[in-house]
Amino acid sequence: MHRVLHFFLLPSAFFLLLSHFAIAQSRPLVSPSAAPIYQRLLPQISRIKIFDHHAHPGWADDAEVDPAPVPPSALPLRLREENPDWVAAARALFAFPFPDLKGPHGQWLADKKTSLRKSRPGPQYFDALLDQLGIETSVANRITMSGDLDPTRFKWVFYIDPVLFPFDNAGLAARNPDQAAFMPNQTKLLRRFQQQSGPAADLDAYLAFVTRVLEDHRSRGAIAAKFEIAYFRSFVFDDPPRDAAAAIYGKYRTGGVPTPAEYKTFQDFVFRHVVSECGRLHLPVHIHSSAGAGDYFSVAGVNVLNLEPVLRDPRYESTTFVLIHGGYPFEQPAIFMTLRKNVWLDSSATGSFLLYPNEFKDVLRRWFTIAPEKVTYGSDAFPMDDRIGAEELYWFGVHNARTATAAALAEMIAAREITDSQAMAIARGYLHDNAASLYR
């Protein structure tokens, strides 16, 4: 009974757990002059309710979490099973009694979660998780929303990439094993979008269909549209004429495999149509903007500087852009994109499982130095398997963000760059207010 109760601890008790298990957890290192300030700030920052701007809540067998499942590939160090933070997370959330996740120890954790799901059906399980971690609201990136997610706590962001792939995708799937895994799901989801309207006869009809997809998702509660386009191609979006896109659509709408150049021209045109329509519909556009998983992901192609012609295009003044994952490893150019009034940055993945708190502290300090009001917190929590799920990655994100934020701000105070009151305003903005203001 004692172990079960740990899962439903109040946010104030979460900070006590952080202190209790601090020896086992990664942590930021601060300069001696900033250490007392850090100790003063961390309890205050740990009480701030969080708006998680990017997550993928669900279960390991939930096909509606993501239409682009990445084939097995090498993991960054922090996501590998030997990382002791996994045990720290499991202890904090589930009173995990073992030193590792191997064999029967991992099965114990899987069984514990199964038991808790049965005792807390429907939205109760994830609501309790958010309460324990001090998360007020979490964005849910999903194909469709789940009955296990409380719509008052979880806000839906849907995937719009499939509208860029209306032709025979055999040529794209043949490029490498990653694309061979991605393309069937893009085609399947596009067919789901088309169930009510059927194939469009010409480009005008296709663009009208794309607009209806956006309008339909918004009417069903979506708060933003998400592009995972970085997994499929580069961020170099040209500005092709309408006639070129119309000719390509007419040539391939009933069959045939477009050349890479033809497909790119069509996608560039439709991408810009989506961006424009999202502005009209007041749907922010979320763009995966960091290095990603898979053996064939192009890190060069995801450089956020390639997005600059789109982000700074005056035609899209009314469109809100969110650079999901902070552009890492191009996080420094990314923060300068946010000086544009309609561009925001989300720290998920970068600040939860790519970097440990010590390095993330330095990233946050650079971001806070340039545009603190445009930086938002995100966890990128997602299910990995029956043992390690979104729960632990929610914990990773919260632990990293609270400790790294306190450390970054403590060093800025020690350097006499900001005051205590300014530091707390920055912390509240990053952890909650900046993202919340986008969707009110």
N, C-alpha and C positions, 0 to 999 in steps of 0.2 A: 504493500500500500504506500509506503514511504517513497518508493521509486516512482510510482505512477503520479504522485502529487507533484513531483519535480516538473512534469510537463505542463502544469497549469500554474506555475509561479507567476506572480505579478511582476511588472517591469522593474520595480525597486529591488525585488529579490534577484533579478537577473544580474544586477551590478554586483551583488554579494557573491553570486556564483562566479562571475569574472574574477573577483578577488581571490576566491577560494582555490580556483584552478589556474591561477596566473602562472605558476611554475611550468605548467604543461603547455602553455599557449605561446604562440608567436607574439611579439610586442614591438612597438617602436622604441628606438633609443633616442633620448633627448640630451642636449648639452647640459652640463651641470648647472649653468645659470637658469636654464628653463625647467629643470626637474621639479622644483617646488610649485611652479605655475602649472605644470602638467597635472600634478597631484590635486591641485585646487580645481582645475577645469574639468577633469574627467568625470567626477560625480555629477556635476551640473549638466554636462553634455549627455551623460548616460540617461538622464531623465527626459530628454527631448523626444517627443513622439516622432516617428519616422514616416515619411512618404517614400516608399520604394518605387522608383520610377521605371524599373525594368526587372521582370522576373518571369519564369515559366513554371508556375505551380502546377503540380499534377503528380501522377504515379508513374513508375517505370514502364508499365504496360499500357499507358494512355497514348493512343495514336493521335489524339487531337492537340498535343502539346506543341508540336513543331512539324511543318511539312518538309523540312530539310535535315533529316537525321544524318549525322556525320558518320561515315565508316570508321572503324577502329583505327586509331593513329596514336603517335606518341603524345603523352600528356605533359603539360608543364609540371614542374616539381610539386607545386602546392596541391595539385589534383591527384597525385599518386597516392596509393593506399598507405605507404609508409609515412606519410606526413602526420606528425603527432597531433596536428590540429583536428583531424577527424575524430580522434579519441576525445579530445577536449570538447568538441561540439556534442558528441554523443553523451558524454558525462553531463554536460550542462542541460541538455534537453531531455534525456531519458535515464539519467542516473546509471549510465553504462559502467559496469563494474570491472571491465577487463583492460589490459594494457595495449591491446591491438584489436584489429578487426578480422583476424584470420580464423578460418574454419568455423568451429562452433561459436566463437565469439561473435563473428559477423551474423551467424544465424540467430543468435540471441537478440541482436538488434532488430533484425527483420521481423522476428516473432513479436517483439515488443511493439513495434509499429502496427502490426496486424491486429494485435489485441486492443490497442488504443483506438484504432479506426473503428473497430466493432463497438466499443463502448461509447464512442463519440461520433455517431453517424452524420452523414451529410456535411454541412458547412462547419459543424462544431469542431472538427479536428483542426482544420487550418485556421479557424478563428482563434482557437486556444494558442496555436503556435504564434500568431501575430501578437496576441496579448502578452505572451511570455517574453517575446523579444522587444516589446515596446514599439511595434510597427502599427501605425494607425491605418494606413492604406497601402495596398500593393497593386501595382499594375500587373496584369496577367496577359502575357503574350501567348495566344492560343489560336488554333483554327476556329474552334467554337468554345464557348464557356461551358464549365462543368457544374453540375448540381452540387459538387463538393465545395464550391467556392461561393461565399456570401457576396452578392453583388453590391452590398453597402460597404464592403471592405476591399473587394478585388475589382479593379477597373479593367475592362477588356481592350486590348490592342490586337488587331487582326493583321494577317499577312496579305499583302497585295501583289507580291512578285508574280504569281501565276498569270496575271494579265499580260505580262511581257513575253509569254511563251505559247502563243496560240497555234503554232505551226507544227509540222513533224519535227520532233526534237531528237531524231536519231543521230544527226550530225553532232549535236551538243553532247549527247550521252556517250558518243564514241571517243571523246577527247581524253578522258581519264576515268578511273574507277569512281572517284568522288562524284563526277557528273552523272555517271551511269546510275548511281544511287539516288541522286537528287531529282533527275528529270521525270521519272514516272510519277512521283508525288506531285510535282508542279502540274503535270498534265491532268492527273486525277482531280486535283483541287480546282483547276480551271473548269473541268467538266461539271463539277458540283456547282460552280458559279453560273454555268450556262444552262442548268436544268430547266429553268423557267423561260429562257429567252431563245435558246438554240443558237447556232452559228450565225454570225452577222454577215450580210451580203456584201458590204463594202466597208471602207475605212470609217466613214461617218457613222454607220450603224455600229461598228465595233467600238468606237469611242463612246457612243451613247451607252453601250453595254457596260463599258468600264465605269462610267459615271454612275450607272444604276448599282453596280457592285459596291461602290463607295457609299452611296445613299442608303442601300439596304443595310449594310453593316452599321452605319451610324444610327439608323432607325431602331436597330436591335441593341443599342447601348454602347457601341464601340466609341472610345474617346480618341483614338489615333489609328493611323495606318502604318504598318511596319514593312520596310524593305530589308530583305536579307541578300540583296543583290550582290554584295561583296563575295558571296560564295559561288557566284555564277560567272562574274565578269568584272572588269575594272570600273573605277569611278569616272572614267573619261566619257562624259556625255556630250556629244556634239549637238548641234541645233539644226537638224536636217529639215528641208522644206516638206510641206505637207504632201506635195505631189509624189515625192520619192517614197514616202511611207505608204501612200495609197497604192502605188504601183506594186510594191512588194506584197502588200496584203492581197491585192487582186491576183497576183501570180501564185501565191502559195496557200490561200485560204482553203482550197479543196484538196491539197496534196503537194508533195514535192518537198525537198529538203533545201532550205535557204543556205546560201553561202554565209560564212561568218560575217562578212562585211554587210550583207543584206540584212541579216538578223540584227546586227548592231544598229544599223540605221533605223529599223523599225522600232527597236527597243528604246533608242534615244528619244524618238518622237513620242511614244506612248508614256515613257517615264515623265517627260515634261508635261504631258496632258494630266497625268495623275497629280503631279505637284501643283499644277494650276487649279485643278478641281478641288483638291484638298484645301487650298486657300479659300475658295468660294464657299466650301461647306464647313469651314472652321474645324477641320480635322488636322491636327499636327501630323507631320511626317517624321517617323522614326527611321533612322538609317543605321544599320550595323556598320560601324566605322573603325573597327580594330582588326588586328590579326585574328584569324579564326582557326578552327580545327580542320583536320584532314591533311593528307599527304600532298595535296595539289593546290592548297589555298595560296593565292598570290598576295604576298604581303606588300609588294610594290604597288599592285593595283588598288590597294585600299588606302593609299596615302590621301589624307583628307584634303590636301592642296588640290587634288584633281577635282574635288567637288566645288571649289571656289567659284567657277563660272556660273554654277547653278545657284549656290547660296547667295551670291551677290547680284543675281539677275533682277533688275527692277520690276520685271513682270511678275515676280513671286513675292512682292512686298507683303502680301496678306497671308502668306504661307508660313507657318511656324515649323522650323526644322529642329530635330533633336539628334545630336550625334551620339548614338548609343555606344557605350563602352569607351568613350573619351578619346577615340582616335588612336589608341595605343598600338604600336610604339611611336606614333606621331602625335603624342599628346600635347606637345608644346605648340606646334602649328595649330592644333585643334582649338586651343583656348582663344587664339586670336580670331578665329572664325566667329566666336560668340560676341565679339564687339559689334557685329551686325545685330541690329535690334531684334530680328526674328530668328536668331540661331541660339540654341541652348546645348549644353553638354551634360551627358549622363556618365557617371563613374563606374557603372556595373562592369563586372569581369575584371577590369583593370584594378579596381580597389577591393575585390572580393577573393579572386582565386588566381589571377595572374601574378600579382605582387603581394609580398608580405607587408604587414603594417609599416615596417621600418622604411621600405622604399616608397610605399604609397604616401607616407607622410611628406616626402619631398615633392612628389607630384602635386599633392593638395596645396602645399605651400606656394608652388609656382602658379597654380590655378587661382588661388585666393589673392595672389599679388596682382593678377591681371583683371579678372572679372568674377569676383566671388558671388555676385548676384545671379550669374548665369550657369552656375555649376549645380547639378542635382545628384542626389544619392540614388544608387541602384544596386541590387545584389546579383542579378542574373541567376538567381536560384533555379535549378532545374533537377529533375530526377535522373540519377545515373544507373542505379540498380535497386534491388529490393532492400539492400542494407543502407546504402548511401543515397540520400534523396534530396529533394528541395529543402527539407528541414535543415539539414546540416549546412547547406550552402546559404540559406537565409542567415544562419548563425555566423558563418564566415563573414558575410557582408557587414552585418551589424558590428561584430567584434572589430573588424578592420577599420570600419568607418569611424566608430566612436573613439577608438584609441589613436588612430592616425590623425583625426581631426584635432583632438586635444593636443597632440604632440606638435602638429604644424602651427597651431595657433599659439601655443606656449612659446615656441621659438620666435614667432613674430612679435609677441609681447615682450619677450626678453631682449629682442633687438630694437625695441622701441618703435616698431613699425605701426602697431595698432594698440588700442587700449583694451582693457578687460571687457568693457561693454561692447566695443566693436567686435571683439572676438566672439562673444556669445551671439551677436546678431548674425555674424557669418555662419556660425555653427547651426543656428536655427534655420537660416536660409538654405544651407546645403542639405541638411537632413530632412527638412520638411517644406518650408515656406516657398522656396523657389519653384519646385515642381507643382505644389498644390495650386499656386497662382495661375499656372497654365490652364487648368481644367475647371476652375470655378465658373 
